[in-house]
Amino acid sequence: MGTRSASARPGVADGERPRVDERVRPRSVFCVIADDHRDRAVAEAACAGRFVHNGVSLELGLEPDWRSAGLAEDKEWAIEWAKFYWGLDLAHAFRETAERRFLSAWERLVRSWIHTVAVGSDASHAAGRRIQNWIYAWDAFASAPGFPGLTPGMTTAVVRSLAAQVHDLRGRLTPERNHRTVELYALFIAALALPELDGDRALLDFTIRGLHENLLTDMLPDGVHRERSTHYHMIALRTFLGARENARRFGLVLPAGYDERLTRACEFALHCHRPDGDIPALSDADRGSYLDLLALAGDLLVRPDFSWAATLGGRGRPPADRHASFPLGGYFVQRSGWGTGSTPLREERFLVLDCGPLGDGSHGHSDLLSVEIAADGRPLVLDPGRYTYSEADPNWRRWFKGTAAHNTVTVDGLDQTPYSPGKPRGPVARGVFVGRCQAPGLDILVGEATSPCYEVVHVRRVVFVADEYWIIEDRLHGERSHRYDLRFHLAPEFWGQTAVDVGQDSTTVRAPGLALVVVPPVRSHLEEGWVAPSYGVKVPAPVISLVAEGQAEMTFLTLLVPLALTAPVPALHAHATDAATVVEVRGTGPGGRMRDWIGWRESTGPLDLGPLRLRAVAGWVRQAESGAVVTSGVAGSPEAGRTPLGGVA
């Protein structure tokens, strides 16, 4: 615990310059990002005045021009740099080595900021991050063995600057969403770490109320963040979990309902992680793992299923549900298991379907009915991510947000929602979750997308069979002829290793670990695409484009099988009638010696599935080589009706 200044008094919050006892140290707070900033290379670079953000390294010195340094074409570089995350790396390097140069570099850079940048001159959310990171770094330095203390006068300079920044930030909090959460949490951390800044505890009480209000406002009742971005969901969740852990450590009581909504947000985090431990990069997101948050949540909320996922089955208890629905957020997950059988957790099958509205703010992509798919320990079909917020030519921002950059169908090359910088400026595409059917060995998701840019209705049905493979049906209904382009963005590892073969009955795509079979055969080719694993970084990746042109109505059937490159590809045959669709897949099951019949229809009725005639909404039958029925599953009716999930901006 830090030493409290005898001269500190209430009134600092009104903007006065506080008298400071040079012996003051911050009280140790829980730093939820500490493990992410222990990079010795980052610390060494900062000591040399060199900083790397968003894939770009700049030599700026230890007394940089904070007001103009950065990238002219992308303001995000300077914003990220000025948040002082690298200060945590410097502090960790000091703890490891006891070398004074790491502390000296941090002091020099902080002093430079104080002397050259006016309080309140940058964005409020950036100020919030900087307040947190100054406190985190100072705490980490002060807690390290052999800490000599800050140089004379530095404690006074830092405390006075923080007092001024806290006062300024409280007066200009962002009205809503993630930036407000960040800013409130910065004030919360400041009040906990430096009670000298909050003599009457008014700031602490204000931030606790504010964080709870933002938790209830931003995390929808089904647990998905209102911006519908997997990345920003985790950033917000990290803050709310950090508040929960700090409240526990300092004996604070959070408002009733905090844990309930926090738990729902953690449940979405649980289900949206792929089996390999990363999240899909949906709607302005980067790839990455947030299993540490699930581990923290497992302990805080006493949820052994969170712990199980966080440790990839190392401890805890497997979650009860494999197939999860988040109808308000618009995300629906299919998963083959949690590693309790013969398949390790990392190698389970996984799919997430996006069938929801554009997220609040400007993060939404034109990605209705897009999917991401993973199996055998790696992603197979990927959402490319966000890459940049810059609109500079050639405007990569537009490419990554566009419909063609997602795993869905484009109509006439148009985006589902007209592109505009920032928030949409008119009507937006609308998604409807039609329903979910389940039976033993069968899970079916159905969604519908309409757009203000064309009259076509797109209905996608995602059928997960035997926890082994997927059939994706895309029905396009238009009133005039269109160009329909079914697109799949494959993992970067498949670059240069993907082949397309257009046959008489189907189109087959082969890549290591993956086979796609599409009927009917259409004009197909490979395109150069991109995947952005993190902001500012993009790597080439193959895109499969399957085009049907000059038709008002079109149905694509895609068989997607995780499959070794040397294994034979199953054959796909469609038997469609006006009332039902029946798909025959030959070469499935153990050793590829089985034949599956899968069928579905809009309402309960007859289904002819090879050797069996059923009355159902959907069903499947597996036959052995002898013709005997090995297993089957029947779904009598959908579990959910038509749920509108979109609207007008």
N, C-alpha and C positions, 0 to 999 in steps of 0.2 A: 504494500500500500504506500502511496506517496506521502510526503510530508506536506501538511496543509499550512499555507501561509497565514501567520497571525494577523497580517495586515489586510487580508482579503475581506471583502464585505459585500453585502447585497448592494446593487447599484452598478456593478460591472456590466450587467445586461443592458443598461441604458446607453452604452457606448462610451463611457468614461475610460480613461487610460488607468488600469489598475496598478497599484503599487505591488511589486512582486518580490517575494523572498527567493533569492537565487538558489536556495536549497530545494525548491519545489521540484517534484517529479510527478509525472502522471500516474494515477492509480492504474494498475494493470487491468486491461479489458480483454475480453475474448476477441481475437482477430480472426474472422471467419475466412480470410483470404491468405493467411500466413503461409500455408503450404504451397501456394501458387507463386510465391515470390522468394524463392531461395536459390536463385540462379547466380552462381559466382561470375559467369561471363557478363551478365547484365551489370553487376556491381563493379567489375573491373572497367567496363566501358564507361559507366557513369563517372568513375574516378578520373578518367581521361577526358571527360566532357563529351562523350559520344553516346548517343541515345538511339535506340531502335524501337520503332513502333510501326504497326501495319505493314511490315515487310520492308520498311525503308530506314536506313541508318543515316543520321546527320551528325556532323562534327560541330558542336555548338559551344564548347568550353564550359568552365565552371562558373562563369559570370555571363550567362547567355543573354541575348536580347529577347526577353520573354514576350515582348509585345508584337514582334514581327517574325520570329523564327517559325519554321514549319514548311508546309507544302502549299504553294499558292493554289494548286488545283484541288486540294482536298484538306479542308480545315480540320478534319478529324485527327490528323497527325498531331497538330499543336494542342488540341483539346486533351488528347490522351496523354501527351507528354507532360503537360502542366498539372496533371493530377498527382504527380509524384509517386506513382506506384514503385518506381525503381528505388525509392528510399527504403522500402522493406527489404529489397535485395542487398542494399548497402548495410543495413542493420544486421542481416543474417550473416553476411561475410565478416562483419566485425565480431559477432558472437563466436564464429568459427575460428578466427585468426587472432583476435585481440589487436589487430593492426589499426593504429589511430587514423591512418589515411582514409579509411572508409567513413569514419565519423566526421573527419575534417571535410571530406567532399560533400557530405550531406549538409553540414552546417553552412558551408560556403554557398551552396545552391539555394538553401532556404533563406539565408541572409540576402542573397542577390534578389530573390523574389520580393522580400519585404521592402527592400530599398527602391525597387524599380517599378513595381506594379501596384496601382491604386486598388484598395479594397473595393469590391463591387464592380470591377471593370470586366469581369469575365462571366460566363454563363453560370447561373446559380447551381446547376447540377455539377459542374466542374469544381466550383468552390466547395460543394459538399464532399466530393471525393478527396479534394486536397486536405480539408480539415481532418477527415478520417485518417488519411495516410500520414500526415504529419504526426498525429497522435500515436498511431500504430508504430511508426518508425522510432519516434522518441522513446516510447515505452520499451521497444525491443532493445534499443541501445542501452537504456538505463537499467534494464534487467540483466544485461550480459555481465559475466564475470569480468572484473577488471575495468568496469566503466569509470573513467576518470572524472566524469562530470562534463557538462558543456563548458565551452570557453567562457570567460567572464563576460557578462552582459548578454549572452545568447539566450539564457532562460528568460530574461526580461523581454527580449525582443520577440521570442516565440509566443510567450503567453499573451503579450499585448496584441500581437498580430492575430492570434487565434480569437482573443476577445472581440476584436474589431470585426473579424470575418464572421464569427458566430452572430454578433448583433446584426450585421448587414444581411446575413442569410435568412435569419428569422423574419426580417422585414420584407423579403422578396421571394418567398417560397413559391415554387411552381404550383399552379392551382390543382393539378391532378396527376395521376398515373406514376410511372416509374421514377421520373425525376423528383417528384415530391417525396416519394419513399426514400430515395437516396439522401435527399436533403434533411428530412426528418431524422434519419438514422445518424447522420453526421452530428446533428445537434444533440441527439441522445448520447452518442459516444463522448462528445465534448463534456456534457454535464456529468457523466459517470467518471471520466478520467480526470477531469479538472474541476472539482466542485467549487473551486475559487471563482469560476465563471458563472456559478448558479447558486449564490448564497442562500436564496430563499426557496430553492427547489422548484420554482415555477417553470423553468425550462424543461426539467426532467418530466414533470407531470404533463406538460404540454406535448412533448414528443411521444410519450406513451399513448396518450389519447389519439394523437395524430396517426401514429403507426397502426393502431388498431383500426381506425377508420379507413385508412388506405388498404389494409389487408382485406376488409370486408367489401370495399368498393372495387378493388382491382382483381382479386381472385374470385372468379365467378362461383356460384354455389356448387358447380360440378368440379371445381378445383383448377380450371384452366385460367391462365392470366388473360385479361381482357384484350391485350394486344395480339393474342393468338400466336406469338412467336415462342418457339421452344427455348431459344437463347434468353430472351428477356424474361420468360417465366422463371428460368433458373437464377438469373441475376436478382430478380425480386425475391424469390424464395430464399436465396442466400441471406438477404438482408433481414427478412422476417425470422429466419432461424437464428441469425446472429443476435437479434433482439431477444429472442426467447432464451438463448443460452446466457447472455449477459444478465438478463433479469434473474435467472436462476442463481448465478454467481453472486449477485449483489442483493439477493433476498427481496426482489421487487415482485409485486403482484400485478399481473397483466389482467386486462378486463375480461369478463366472462365472454366466451365465444371465440377468443383468440385461438386457442388450441384446436377447436373444431374446424375452423376454416383453414388453419395452417395444415392440419392433417389432410384435408381434401387436396390442397395444393401439392402436398408430398405424394399423395396417391397418383396424381397425374405424372409427377416426376418419376415415380416407380415404373409406371407402365410405358412411358414414352422413351425410356432408355432402351436401346437395342441390346440384344444379348451380348454383344462384344463390349458393352460398357459405355458407348458413346450415345449421344442424342442425335436424332435426325435434325438437319439444319432447316427447319421449316419457318418461313416468313421472317426474313431478315435475321437469320441465325448463323452462327458458326458451329462447326462440329466440336465435340469435346465431351469429356466425362464429368459428371457431377455426382458420382457415387459417394464422394465424401459428404455431400449434403444428406444423402439417404442414410449414411452411417450415423451422422449427427442426429437426424430425425428419429432413427430407430432407438437411440438412447434417450433422447429428450421425451419422446411421445410413447415410449414403451411399445414399439411396434416391431416385433421380430421379423415380420415380412420385409420391412425396409432394410433391416440388417442383413437378411438373406441376399437380397439383390445387391446391396452395397459391397458385400464380400464375395459375390459370385458363388453363393452357396456355401461359404466357409463357416458361417454361424447364423443363428436365427432359425426362422421357419419359413418354408416357401409360401408365397402368396396363394390365396385361395382361387383367384381368378386368372385365367390365361387370356380371355377375350374381354377387353374393357371398352366401355362406351363413355364418351364425354360429349353429350349432345349439345350443350351450350357453347362449349369451345369449338365443337365441330370436328373432333378427332376420334377415330375408332381403330382399335388395335386388335390384331390377331397374333397369337403366339403359340408355338407348338408345346411349350412346357417351360418349367423352371429348373431343369437340371436334376430332377428327382429320379429319372429312369436311366436308360443306357446312354442317353445323349447328354454330354456336359452342357451346363447352362450357357456357356459362350457359343455353343454350336447350334442352339435351338433356332427354329424358323421364326421370322418376325415380319409383320407388315403393319404400316399405319396408313390409313386413308384420311385425307383432308376433305371434309364435306361441311364446311362452316363459313361464316361470314368473314369478310376482311376484318383484320384486327383494328381496334381503335388506334387512332393516330395515323402514322404514315408507314407502318411496317408491313402492311399486308401485301402479299404477292398475288398475281393472277393465276392461282394454282388450284382452283376447284377440281375435285375428284382426282388429284394427284396422289400417288403412292410412293412410299419408300419401302424397300424390301431388303432383308438381310438373312443370311443362313451360313452355317458352317464356319462361324467365327469371323465373318466379314460382311460388309455391305455389298449388295449386288446391283440394285437399282437405287440411285441416290437423288435426293434433292440437291441441286448445285450450291445452295446457300445464298449469301448476300454480296460478298466481295467488297463493295464500296458504296458510299453514300454520295460520291461525287457525280455531278452531271456533266463533267468535262468530256469533250470528244475523246474517244468514240462512244461515250455514254454507256459504259458497262453497267451502270446502275439500271438502265432501262432493260438491258438484255437479261440480267439476273432476276428482275421482277416479272418479266414477261411470261405469258402462257407457254411459249415455245421452249422455255428453259425448265419446264416441269414435266412430270410423267403423266400426261393426260393427252387430250385430243385438241388440236387447234382447228378452228374453222376459218378458212380463207386467209390464213396467216395472221389473224387478228388476235389481240389480247382479249380475254374475257371481260376485263374492265379497262376502259380507255386509260392509257398511261398519262400521268401528270406528276411533276415533282411534288413531293409532300403528299398531303391527303388527297383522295379522289375529289374531283370538282363537279361531279354529276352522278347520274345513276350508276350503280355497280352491279356486277354479276351476283346472282342469287343462288344459294345452295339449299337443297332440301334433302334431309336424311329420310329416305323412304322407309327403311326398316332393316331389321336383322333377324335372320332365320338361323336356328341352330338345331343340330341333331348329332348323335354320336358320330364322330369323324367328319363333321360338316359344319362350317360356319360361313354364312353368306351375308355380306353387307351390300346395301343398295342405296345409291345416292343419285341426285338429279341436279344438273346445272343449267341455268339459263343466263343469257347475257343481253345487255342493252345494245350490243354491237351487231347482232344477227338474230334471226328468228328460230334458229336451230335449238332443239332441246336435246341435251346429252344425258343419257342414263347409263351409269356404270354399275355393274354388278361384280363384286369381288368374292370368289368362291374358294375357300380354303379346304382342301380335301385330304383327309387322313393324316393331318398334321405334316404332310409331305410336300405338297405343291399347290399352285394357284391356277385357277382359270379366271380370266378377266374378260367380261363381256362389255363392249361399248356399243350402245345403240344411239345413233344420231338421227333425229327426225327433223327434216326441214321441209319448206314449201317450195323451194327451188334448188337448182343445182349448186353444189358447193365443192370446195376442196377440203377434204378431211385428212389430217395428218396426225396419226397415232405415234407418240414419241416416248422413248425410254432412254434415260440418261444412265449410263453404266458407270461402274466404279473406275477411277483413274488407272488402277492396276491392269485393267483390260485394254488399255491403249496399245494398239499394234497387235493385239491378240484376239480380235473379234472378227468373225466372218459372217456374211449374210448370203444365204442360198435361197433363191426364189424357185420353187419347184412347181409342178403341175397342180398340186392340190393345196400347197401351203408354203409359207415362207419360214425358213429356219434360221435362227441366229445362235451361233455358238461362241462362248467365251469361257475362260477357265472357271469352272464351278457353276456354270449357268447355261441353260438352254431355253430359248423362246421359240414357240411354234405358233404361227398366226394364220388363221383362215378367215376369209379366202385369200389366196395369194394376191398381193398388190405390189405396186412399184415401191421398192424398198432400197435403201442405201444407208451407208454410214456417214455421219457428219462429224466434224470437229466440234466438240463442246468443251465446257469448262466446269470444274468443281472448285469451290473456294473453301478450303478447310478452316481458314481464319480470315479476318478482315484484312484486305490488301494483298492477299495471296491467292493466286488461282493456278491450277494445274490442268493440263489437257486431259480430256476424257471422251470416250466415244459416245455418240448419240445414235440410236436406231430410229430412223424415220420411215414410216409405212404410210403411203399416200394413196387415197382413193379420190379420184377427181371426176367432176361432172355428174354427181349423183345428189339427189335430194335426200335419200335415206340410205344409211349404211350401217352395217353391223360388223364389228371386228370381234373375233374370238381369239384370245391369247392364252396359250398354255405356258406357264413360267415354272420351270423345274430347277431347283438346285441340283447340279449334276456334274460329276467329274468329266473332264474333257474327253476321256477315252471311253466313257460309257455310251451305249446307244441311246438315241433320242426317242422318247415315246412318240407314237403317232396320234394325231388329233383328228377326229371326225365329228362334224356337227350334223344333227338331225333336228331341224327346226320345223315347227308347224305354227299356225296362227296362235295357238293357245299355249304351247309349251316349247321349251328348248331342251334337247337332250344331247349331251356331249359324250362321246366315246373316246377313252384314252387307252391305247394299247401299249403295254410295256411298262407298267407301274409295279409298285410293291417290291418285296424282297427279290433281288436278282432280276428285276424287270420282267417277271414272268406272269404278271397279272393283267387283267383288263377291268377298267373302271367304267361304270355308267353313271353319269351325273345329270340330273334334270331339275328344272325349275319352271314355275309359271307364276302369273300375277295373283291368282287365287287358288284355293283348294280345288283339285280336279285330278283327272287321270294322268299318270306319268308312266310311259312304257320305258323301263330301264332294263333293256336286254332281257334277261331271264325272268324278270319280275315286273308285274303291273301293279302300280301303287296308286293310291289316292292321297295326294298331299300337295303342299305348296312347293316342296323341294325334297330331294332324296338322292341317295347314291347306293350303288351296289358294286361290290368287288367280286370278280370271278377268277377262279383258278384256271390253269391251262385245260383242265378236264371239263370245264364248264360249270363246276360246282360253285355255289355262292359261298364265299368266304366270310363276308360281313356286309352289313348294310345299315343305313340310317335314314330316318324319315322325319321331316319337319312338317308339322300339321298346319301352322299358321305363323305369320310374322309376330315378333314380340313387341314391335312398336309400329305405330301408324306413321303417316306422313307428318314430319316435324319441320316446319319452315325455319331455316337458320340464316337467312340473308335479308336483304332489304335495300333501301335507297340511302345513299350517303347524305 
